[in-house]
């Protein structure tokens, strides 16, 4: 499969062969976005594990293993907010919406201890994105930025938001990516700066009361308000 990111679902239910698993785990050790998805699947599986066991229908295991290797558990698409032509398709999902995929883990009889290949050991400290993604109310928004992917994980309970990017190019010389939180009646408020090679950035400010998020290209040091069209713009739902 050419897109190794698409193996995350099959990996979560142990449906990869040895070669695919080794290749994906090498990728997983460096991809924060896939780490967030795997963590969400496994958290959902753990939640289901406390419920009463139900005998799965005959043939379910074979069907799951046949389907999961070709379908990545992506969220439903939602309406694209107004943004520049550079912004790609917006998707949104909650980690707990992965319950259906996690149910497949339970149906397959998964019960072994979880070992995450990006961990250094049992006492490894989770990244900020993993910690926020584990919150009960965590919501994840994903948007394409050209050939790159930007994933924002938000928890109102923790009042924290983390941006995870994959393949984000460096900002033009003399420029920097600036992050913004959109607040009703106020507009875009600076929420931090990022370099193209930073895969994970914790946003500054108050994401719990924000109604949206954006990324613009600004002069070095950042700006007090956006001076360019956003390269990514996300409207939060249910605010």
C-alpha positions, 0 to 999 in steps of 0.5 A: 500500500503506497500510503503507509498512514492508511495502515493504522486501522489494520495495525490496531487490530493486528491485521498486518503481516510481519513485513507490513508491521515492521514497516508501519512501526518504523513509520509510527515511531516518527509520526505523531498523527498516527500515534494519536489515532492508534492511541485513540483506537486502543483507548476505545478498545479498553473502554469496551473491554469493561462491558459484558462480553457478547459472542460475535456472529460467525464469520465476523473475524474474517470479514473484519480482517478482510476489510480493515486492511483496505479501509482506514478509519477516517472520520466523516467529512464536514462542510469546508469553512471559508479559507484560501485555496491552499487549504485542503479538505477538512475532516473531524472525528472524536477518538471515542467515535473509533468505538466501532473499530475498537469493537473489532479488537474485542471481537477478535479476542484481543486481551494482551497488554498493549505495547506502543512502539514509539514508547521507550518503556512502561514509564515513557511519558506520553506526548502532549498530543497523546495526553490531550487525545486521551481526554474524555472530550477530546476532539480532533480536526484534520485538514490537508495543507498542500501535500502536508497534513495538519491535525488539531487535538482539542480538549475543553475540559483540559483547556488545551489544544495541540497541533500535530503536522506531517510533512509540513514544509519549512516556512519561506525565508524570513517568514514563520507559521503563526497559529491563531485561535478565533474568538467570537467578537474578538477575532483571531488571537495569536496562539504561538509560532511553529517551524515546518520541522516541528511535528507537534506544537502546544497552542497558547491561549484559551482554546476552550472558548475559541470558535475556530483555528487558523494558520498563516504565514507571517514575518519572523517573530509573528504578528499581532493580527493575521497579515496573509490569507490562512493556509489552514482554517478550521471552524469548531463545531458545537461551540 
